[in-house]
Amino acid sequence: MSYKSANSPTTASWTFLTNYTHVLVVLSRDPTSRIRDIADEVGITQRAVQRILAELIDDEVLRVTKNGRRNEYRINRRKRLKHSLEAGKSVGDLLDLIS
């Protein structure tokens, strides 16, 4: 059995974390990231990023404020995770674990 190197593009066929989590990680590092930059870093389309941001804002995980021509995103670290397996854990707990 042969294994692909960690840098091989085919190793990214699946991931433990969702694109929602990846978007939050990018924003936790730089709250003023542009949609284009988030899309490039996560590896998804700008439209997918827009949809994820809209859902996170609607669910009060993110708050967006306009800062000149850029948006600044504030993460609600106290927001509880939704799944029963993550009961009692928050968005902040997840980001702390990953960072």
MIZABA-711695 format. One record per atom (N, C-alpha, C, O): y, z, x; residue in three letters. Coordinates in pm, 1 decimal, m for minus. Layout:
N
((Y, Z, X), 'ALA') ...
% end
This chain:
99
((m117.5, 0.0, 84.6), 'MET') ((0.0, 0.0, 0.0), 'MET') ((123.8, 0.0, 89.1), 'MET') ((133.6, 79.8, 182.3), 'MET') ((217.3, m88.8, 60.7), 'SER') ((339.3, m91.3, 141.1), 'SER') ((454.6, m31.6, 60.5), 'SER') ((461.4, m46.3, m61.6), 'SER') ((542.9, 34.6, 130.0), 'TYR') ((659.0, 95.8, 67.2), 'TYR') ((784.3, 25.1, 112.2), 'TYR') ((794.5, m17.1, 227.4), 'TYR') ((877.9, 12.1, 24.0), 'LYS') ((1006.5, m48.8, 56.2), 'LYS') ((1093.2, 53.4, 127.9), 'LYS') ((1080.2, 173.7, 105.3), 'LYS') ((1180.4, 5.9, 213.4), 'SER') ((1272.0, 97.3, 280.8), 'SER') ((1373.8, 150.6, 180.5), 'SER') ((1396.1, 90.3, 75.6), 'SER') ((1434.5, 262.5, 213.0), 'ALA') ((1531.7, 324.4, 123.5), 'ALA') ((1652.3, 234.2, 99.9), 'ALA') ((1720.2, 247.9, m1.8), 'ALA') ((1679.7, 143.5, 191.0), 'ASN') ((1795.0, 54.4, 176.9), 'ASN') ((1762.1, m76.1, 106.3), 'ASN') ((1850.3, m159.6, 86.2), 'ASN') ((1638.7, m94.3, 69.3), 'SER') ((1597.2, m216.8, 3.3), 'SER') ((1653.5, m222.6, m138.2), 'SER') ((1644.2, m124.3, m211.7), 'SER') ((1712.0, m336.4, m178.4), 'PRO') ((1768.2, m346.1, m312.9), 'PRO') ((1664.9, m328.7, m422.7), 'PRO') ((1701.0, m292.1, m534.6), 'PRO') ((1537.4, m353.6, m394.8), 'THR') ((1436.1, m341.4, m498.7), 'THR') ((1401.6, m196.4, m527.9), 'THR') ((1335.0, m169.0, m627.8), 'THR') ((1444.1, m103.3, m445.0), 'THR') ((1413.7, 36.6, m472.0), 'THR') ((1498.0, 92.1, m585.7), 'THR') ((1468.9, 200.9, m635.3), 'THR') ((1600.5, 21.4, m628.1), 'ALA') ((1688.0, 68.8, m734.4), 'ALA') ((1643.5, 18.5, m871.7), 'ALA') ((1726.2, 8.0, m962.2), 'ALA') ((1516.3, m12.5, m889.2), 'SER') ((1471.2, m64.2, m1018.4), 'SER') ((1474.7, 42.8, m1126.4), 'SER') ((1476.1, 10.8, m1245.3), 'SER') ((1476.1, 169.5, m1086.5), 'TRP') ((1494.3, 278.9, m1182.6), 'TRP') ((1558.3, 394.7, m1109.1), 'TRP') ((1560.5, 398.5, m986.0), 'TRP') ((1610.1, 488.9, m1185.7), 'THR') ((1679.3, 601.8, m1126.0), 'THR') ((1658.6, 725.1, m1212.5), 'THR') ((1635.2, 713.5, m1332.8), 'THR') ((1666.9, 840.4, m1153.4), 'PHE') ((1647.8, 964.6, m1227.6), 'PHE') ((1766.4, 995.0, m1319.9), 'PHE') ((1748.9, 1057.9, m1424.3), 'PHE') ((1883.2, 951.9, m1283.0), 'LEU') ((2003.3, 984.2, m1359.5), 'LEU') ((2052.4, 863.0, m1437.3), 'LEU') ((2029.1, 748.8, m1397.7), 'LEU') ((2119.9, 888.7, m1547.1), 'THR') ((2170.4, 780.4, m1631.2), 'THR') ((2302.0, 725.5, m1576.7), 'THR') ((2364.9, 785.6, m1489.6), 'THR') ((2341.3, 612.3, m1629.0), 'ASN') ((2471.3, 555.7, m1593.4), 'ASN') ((2585.3, 647.3, m1636.9), 'ASN') ((2690.5, 649.5, m1573.0), 'ASN') ((2565.8, 722.1, m1743.7), 'TYR') ((2667.0, 818.9, m1787.4), 'TYR') ((2690.3, 922.4, m1677.8), 'TYR') ((2804.5, 954.9, m1645.2), 'TYR') ((2582.6, 973.3, m1621.9), 'THR') ((2593.5, 1070.2, m1513.7), 'THR') ((2657.9, 1006.8, m1392.2), 'THR') ((2742.6, 1068.9, m1327.8), 'THR') ((2619.8, 885.4, m1360.0), 'HIS') ((2678.5, 817.2, m1244.8), 'HIS') ((2829.1, 798.9, m1262.6), 'HIS') ((2905.0, 817.8, m1167.6), 'HIS') ((2872.6, 762.8, m1381.9), 'VAL') ((3016.1, 747.8, m1408.7), 'VAL') ((3086.2, 882.3, m1388.7), 'VAL') ((3193.3, 887.7, m1328.2), 'VAL') ((3026.9, 990.3, m1438.6), 'LEU') ((3086.7, 1122.8, m1420.8), 'LEU') ((3094.0, 1162.9, m1273.9), 'LEU') ((3192.0, 1223.8, m1231.0), 'LEU') ((2992.1, 1129.4, m1197.3), 'VAL') ((2993.9, 1161.0, m1053.7), 'VAL') ((3108.9, 1088.2, m985.4), 'VAL') ((3181.2, 1147.2, m905.2), 'VAL') ((3125.9, 960.0, m1016.9), 'VAL') ((3235.8, 883.2, m957.6), 'VAL') ((3369.8, 946.4, m994.8), 'VAL') ((3457.2, 962.0, m909.6), 'VAL') ((3385.6, 982.5, m1121.0), 'LEU') ((3512.2, 1040.4, m1166.0), 'LEU') ((3534.3, 1181.1, m1111.4), 'LEU') ((3648.5, 1223.4, m1093.6), 'LEU') ((3426.8, 1253.3, m1084.8), 'SER') ((3443.2, 1387.2, m1026.2), 'SER') ((3494.1, 1376.1, m882.8), 'SER') ((3563.0, 1465.6, m833.8), 'SER') ((3460.2, 1267.1, m816.4), 'ARG') ((3507.4, 1243.6, m679.1), 'ARG') ((3649.1, 1188.3, m676.6), 'ARG') ((3727.7, 1221.8, m588.0), 'ARG') ((3682.2, 1102.9, m774.6), 'ASP') ((3815.6, 1043.6, m781.6), 'ASP') ((3852.8, 1022.1, m927.8), 'ASP') ((3815.3, 921.0, m987.1), 'ASP') ((3926.8, 1117.0, m986.5), 'PRO') ((3962.2, 1107.7, m1128.8), 'PRO') ((4052.1, 989.7, m1163.7), 'PRO') ((4072.5, 961.4, m1281.8), 'PRO') ((4105.6, 920.9, m1065.0), 'THR') ((4191.5, 805.4, m1092.2), 'THR') ((4120.8, 673.1, m1063.2), 'THR') ((4185.8, 569.3, m1051.2), 'THR') ((3989.1, 676.7, m1052.1), 'SER') ((3912.7, 553.9, m1026.9), 'SER') ((3938.5, 451.7, m1136.1), 'SER') ((3946.8, 485.1, m1254.3), 'SER') ((3951.1, 325.9, m1094.2), 'ARG') ((3967.9, 216.8, m1190.0), 'ARG') ((3831.8, 175.3, m1244.3), 'ARG') ((3729.1, 193.5, m1178.9), 'ARG') ((3832.6, 119.9, m1363.9), 'ILE') ((3708.2, 75.3, m1427.4), 'ILE') ((3633.4, m20.5, m1335.6), 'ILE') ((3511.3, m12.1, m1323.3), 'ILE') ((3705.4, m110.5, m1271.8), 'ARG') ((3643.4, m206.8, m1179.8), 'ARG') ((3570.9, m134.2, m1065.8), 'ARG') ((3459.8, m171.6, m1028.1), 'ARG') ((3634.8, m30.4, m1011.8), 'ASP') ((3574.4, 44.0, m900.7), 'ASP') ((3453.8, 125.9, m945.8), 'ASP') ((3354.2, 136.0, m874.3), 'ASP') ((3463.9, 184.3, m1065.1), 'ILE') ((3350.0, 259.4, m1120.0), 'ILE') ((3231.6, 164.9, m1138.9), 'ILE') ((3118.8, 196.9, m1101.4), 'ILE') ((3258.1, 48.9, m1197.2), 'ALA') ((3151.8, m49.6, m1221.6), 'ALA') ((3084.3, m90.6, m1091.4), 'ALA') ((2961.6, m98.2, m1084.1), 'ALA') ((3164.4, m117.0, m989.1), 'ASP') ((3107.9, m156.7, m859.5), 'ASP') ((3023.2, m45.3, m799.4), 'ASP') ((2914.9, m70.6, m746.5), 'ASP') ((3072.3, 76.9, m807.5), 'GLU') ((2999.3, 188.1, m745.5), 'GLU') ((2870.8, 221.5, m820.7), 'GLU') ((2768.5, 251.1, m759.0), 'GLU') ((2875.8, 216.9, m953.3), 'VAL') ((2758.1, 249.2, m1033.4), 'VAL') ((2660.3, 131.9, m1037.9), 'VAL') ((2539.3, 151.3, m1049.8), 'VAL') ((2713.9, 10.0, m1028.2), 'GLY') ((2628.1, m108.4, m1032.1), 'GLY') ((2606.5, m160.3, m1172.7), 'GLY') ((2499.8, m212.7, m1204.8), 'GLY') ((2708.4, m145.5, m1256.9), 'ILE') ((2702.8, m194.9, m1394.3), 'ILE') ((2828.7, m276.1, m1421.6), 'ILE') ((2918.7, m282.4, m1337.9), 'ILE') ((2834.5, m337.6, m1538.1), 'THR') ((2950.2, m420.4, m1571.2), 'THR') ((3070.2, m333.9, m1610.7), 'THR') ((3055.5, m217.2, m1647.0), 'THR') ((3187.7, m393.6, m1602.6), 'GLN') ((3308.4, m324.3, m1645.9), 'GLN') ((3301.5, m293.2, m1794.8), 'GLN') ((3347.7, m187.8, m1838.6), 'GLN') ((3244.7, m383.5, m1872.1), 'ARG') ((3229.4, m359.6, m2016.0), 'ARG') ((3141.2, m238.3, m2042.2), 'ARG') ((3169.7, m159.2, m2132.0), 'ARG') ((3034.2, m223.1, m1964.3), 'ALA') ((2946.2, m106.6, m1980.0), 'ALA') ((3021.3, 21.8, m1945.0), 'ALA') ((3004.7, 123.7, m2012.1), 'ALA') ((3102.9, 17.2, m1841.1), 'VAL') ((3183.2, 133.8, m1803.9), 'VAL') ((3279.8, 168.3, m1916.3), 'VAL') ((3295.0, 285.3, m1951.3), 'VAL') ((3344.9, 67.7, m1972.9), 'GLN') ((3438.4, 91.6, m2084.0), 'GLN') ((3368.3, 159.9, m2201.4), 'GLN') ((3422.5, 252.2, m2262.3), 'GLN') ((3247.7, 113.6, m2232.1), 'ARG') ((3171.1, 172.1, m2343.0), 'ARG') ((3134.6, 317.3, m2311.8), 'ARG') ((3148.6, 405.0, m2397.1), 'ARG') ((3088.0, 342.3, m2189.6), 'ILE') ((3050.7, 477.5, m2150.1), 'ILE') ((3172.5, 570.0, m2153.8), 'ILE') ((3164.3, 681.8, m2204.7), 'ILE') ((3285.2, 523.4, m2099.9), 'LEU') ((3407.3, 604.5, m2101.4), 'LEU') ((3448.8, 636.7, m2244.6), 'LEU') ((3484.3, 750.6, m2274.8), 'LEU') ((3444.6, 537.3, m2332.7), 'ALA') ((3482.8, 558.3, m2472.5), 'ALA') ((3393.6, 663.6, m2537.9), 'ALA') ((3442.8, 749.9, m2610.6), 'ALA') ((3263.3, 657.1, m2512.7), 'GLU') ((3171.1, 753.6, m2571.6), 'GLU') ((3192.8, 893.5, m2513.7), 'GLU') ((3187.2, 992.3, m2586.9), 'GLU') ((3217.3, 902.3, m2384.0), 'LEU') ((3242.0, 1032.5, m2321.7), 'LEU') ((3373.4, 1092.9, m2370.6), 'LEU') ((3383.9, 1214.5, m2386.5), 'LEU') ((3472.9, 1008.9, m2394.4), 'ILE') ((3600.6, 1056.3, m2448.9), 'ILE') ((3581.4, 1101.5, m2594.2), 'ILE') ((3629.7, 1207.9, m2632.9), 'ILE') ((3511.4, 1021.3, m2674.2), 'ASP') ((3485.7, 1056.8, m2814.3), 'ASP') ((3409.3, 1188.5, m2826.0), 'ASP') ((3432.6, 1265.8, m2919.0), 'ASP') ((3318.9, 1214.0, m2732.6), 'ASP') ((3236.8, 1335.4, m2735.7), 'ASP') ((3303.9, 1452.1, m2662.1), 'ASP') ((3243.4, 1557.9, m2644.6), 'ASP') ((3427.7, 1432.5, m2619.6), 'GLU') ((3508.7, 1534.6, m2553.2), 'GLU') ((3450.7, 1582.3, m2420.2), 'GLU') ((3471.8, 1696.4, m2379.0), 'GLU') ((3377.4, 1493.4, m2354.2), 'VAL') ((3332.6, 1520.2, m2217.6), 'VAL') ((3445.0, 1483.6, m2121.7), 'VAL') ((3462.2, 1547.2, m2017.7), 'VAL') ((3521.1, 1381.2, m2157.0), 'LEU') ((3634.0, 1335.7, m2076.5), 'LEU') ((3761.6, 1339.4, m2158.4), 'LEU') ((3761.1, 1322.5, m2280.3), 'LEU') ((3870.7, 1362.0, m2087.0), 'ARG') ((4004.2, 1346.5, m2144.9), 'ARG') ((4078.3, 1251.1, m2053.5), 'ARG') ((4069.9, 1262.7, m1931.2), 'ARG') ((4149.7, 1158.3, m2111.0), 'VAL') ((4220.4, 1057.9, m2031.6), 'VAL') ((4370.5, 1073.9, m2053.1), 'VAL') ((4417.5, 1092.9, m2165.3), 'VAL') ((4444.2, 1065.8, m1943.1), 'THR') ((4590.1, 1064.8, m1950.0), 'THR') ((4639.4, 947.0, m1867.9), 'THR') ((4580.5, 910.7, m1766.1), 'THR') ((4747.5, 888.8, m1913.7), 'LYS') ((4808.1, 774.8, m1845.3), 'LYS') ((4897.0, 829.5, m1734.2), 'LYS') ((4977.4, 920.0, m1756.9), 'LYS') ((4882.2, 774.5, m1615.2), 'ASN') ((4963.0, 814.5, m1500.7), 'ASN') ((5020.7, 686.1, m1440.7), 'ASN') ((4961.3, 626.2, m1351.1), 'ASN') ((5136.2, 645.3, m1491.0), 'GLY') ((5190.6, 515.3, m1450.5), 'GLY') ((5105.5, 405.4, m1510.5), 'GLY') ((5085.1, 400.6, m1631.8), 'GLY') ((5056.0, 317.3, m1425.4), 'ARG') ((4969.2, 207.6, m1471.8), 'ARG') ((4822.2, 244.9, m1466.1), 'ARG') ((4736.5, 165.7, m1505.4), 'ARG') ((4792.1, 364.7, m1417.4), 'ARG') ((4652.8, 407.0, m1400.0), 'ARG') ((4617.1, 515.6, m1499.9), 'ARG') ((4703.6, 585.9, m1552.1), 'ARG') ((4489.8, 527.1, m1524.6), 'ASN') ((4437.1, 636.5, m1605.7), 'ASN') ((4387.6, 746.6, m1513.2), 'ASN') ((4339.2, 720.8, m1403.0), 'ASN') ((4400.8, 868.3, m1560.1), 'GLU') ((4342.8, 981.7, m1488.3), 'GLU') ((4248.6, 1051.3, m1585.7), 'GLU') ((4285.3, 1082.1, m1699.1), 'GLU') ((4126.9, 1075.1, m1539.3), 'TYR') ((4023.0, 1131.6, m1623.4), 'TYR') ((3998.5, 1276.7, m1583.6), 'TYR') ((3982.6, 1308.8, m1465.9), 'TYR') ((3995.9, 1362.9, m1683.6), 'ARG') ((3964.5, 1503.6, m1660.3), 'ARG') ((3831.3, 1532.6, m1727.0), 'ARG') ((3812.9, 1505.9, m1845.7), 'ARG') ((3738.9, 1587.2, m1649.9), 'ILE') ((3604.2, 1616.6, m1699.4), 'ILE') ((3603.7, 1756.2, m1761.2), 'ILE') ((3651.6, 1852.0, m1700.6), 'ILE') ((3549.8, 1766.3, m1880.6), 'ASN') ((3530.3, 1895.5, m1946.9), 'ASN') ((3400.3, 1954.8, m1892.3), 'ASN') ((3292.2, 1931.1, m1946.3), 'ASN') ((3412.9, 2031.2, m1785.8), 'ARG') ((3295.4, 2086.6, m1717.9), 'ARG') ((3221.5, 2189.1, m1803.3), 'ARG') ((3106.3, 2221.4, m1774.5), 'ARG') ((3285.4, 2240.2, m1907.0), 'ARG') ((3222.3, 2340.9, m1993.8), 'ARG') ((3138.5, 2278.7, m2105.1), 'ARG') ((3061.3, 2348.1, m2171.3), 'ARG') ((3153.5, 2149.7, m2125.3), 'LYS') ((3080.1, 2081.1, m2232.3), 'LYS') ((2929.7, 2098.1, m2210.4), 'LYS') ((2878.7, 2071.9, m2101.5), 'LYS') ((2860.8, 2141.4, m2313.1), 'ARG') ((2716.4, 2163.4, m2304.6), 'ARG') ((2641.3, 2031.5, m2309.5), 'ARG') ((2680.7, 1938.8, m2380.2), 'ARG') ((2532.1, 2024.1, m2233.1), 'LEU') ((2445.8, 1906.3, m2235.8), 'LEU') ((2373.0, 1902.9, m2369.8), 'LEU') ((2347.9, 2007.2, m2430.2), 'LEU') ((2339.5, 1783.5, m2415.4), 'LYS') ((2290.4, 1765.2, m2551.7), 'LYS') ((2141.2, 1791.0, m2571.9), 'LYS') ((2101.0, 1842.2, m2676.3), 'LYS') ((2060.9, 1756.9, m2475.5), 'HIS') ((1915.4, 1760.7, m2494.9), 'HIS') ((1863.8, 1904.0, m2493.0), 'HIS') ((1915.8, 1988.2, m2419.8), 'HIS') ((1762.0, 1931.5, m2573.4), 'SER') ((1707.1, 2067.6, m2582.2), 'SER') ((1649.2, 2116.3, m2449.0), 'SER') ((1645.9, 2236.7, m2423.6), 'SER') ((1603.9, 2025.0, m2364.9), 'LEU') ((1551.1, 2065.1, m2233.9), 'LEU') ((1660.1, 2117.4, m2141.4), 'LEU') ((1632.0, 2187.7, m2044.3), 'LEU') ((1785.4, 2082.3, m2172.4), 'GLU') ((1898.2, 2125.0, m2090.3), 'GLU') ((1980.1, 2232.8, m2159.1), 'GLU') ((2094.9, 2257.4, m2122.0), 'GLU') ((1921.9, 2296.8, m2258.6), 'ALA') ((1993.4, 2398.5, m2336.3), 'ALA') ((2054.3, 2503.1, m2243.7), 'ALA') ((1989.7, 2552.0, m2151.0), 'ALA') ((2179.2, 2535.7, m2271.1), 'GLY') ((2246.8, 2637.7, m2191.9), 'GLY') ((2311.0, 2585.2, m2065.2), 'GLY') ((2377.1, 2661.2, m1994.4), 'GLY') ((2293.9, 2459.1, m2034.6), 'LYS') ((2353.8, 2400.5, m1914.0), 'LYS') ((2474.2, 2315.9, m1953.1), 'LYS') ((2480.5, 2260.9, m2063.0), 'LYS') ((2569.0, 2306.7, m1861.2), 'SER') ((2691.7, 2233.4, m1889.1), 'SER') ((2704.5, 2111.3, m1799.1), 'SER') ((2629.0, 2093.8, m1703.4), 'SER') ((2801.4, 2028.0, m1832.1), 'VAL') ((2833.5, 1912.1, m1749.3), 'VAL') ((2867.8, 1960.0, m1608.1), 'VAL') ((2826.8, 1898.2, m1509.9), 'VAL') ((2941.9, 2068.4, m1598.1), 'GLY') ((2977.2, 2123.6, m1467.4), 'GLY') ((2854.8, 2165.0, m1387.6), 'GLY') ((2847.9, 2141.6, m1267.0), 'GLY') ((2757.1, 2227.2, m1455.4), 'ASP') ((2632.1, 2265.5, m1387.4), 'ASP') ((2563.3, 2142.4, m1328.7), 'ASP') ((2515.0, 2144.9, m1215.5), 'ASP') ((2559.6, 2035.9, m1406.5), 'LEU') ((2496.7, 1911.8, m1361.7), 'LEU') ((2570.4, 1853.7, m1240.5), 'LEU') ((2507.8, 1816.3, m1141.3), 'LEU') ((2702.5, 1846.6, m1249.2), 'LEU') ((2779.5, 1791.8, m1138.4), 'LEU') ((2769.2, 1877.9, m1013.4), 'LEU') ((2764.8, 1825.3, m902.2), 'LEU') ((2765.5, 2009.4, m1030.4), 'ASP') ((2748.0, 2098.6, m915.3), 'ASP') ((2613.2, 2075.8, m848.0), 'ASP') ((2602.6, 2079.0, m725.4), 'ASP') ((2512.1, 2053.2, m928.0), 'LEU') ((2377.9, 2029.3, m874.7), 'LEU') ((2372.0, 1900.5, m793.4), 'LEU') ((2306.2, 1894.5, m689.5), 'LEU') ((2440.7, 1798.5, m841.1), 'ILE') ((2436.9, 1667.3, m776.9), 'ILE') ((2525.7, 1662.0, m653.3), 'ILE') ((2490.4, 1599.2, m553.4), 'ILE') ((2640.5, 1727.7, m660.2), 'SER') ((2739.7, 1715.1, m553.2), 'SER') ((2701.6, 1786.8, m427.6), 'SER') ((2776.5, 1784.0, m329.9), 'SER') 
% end
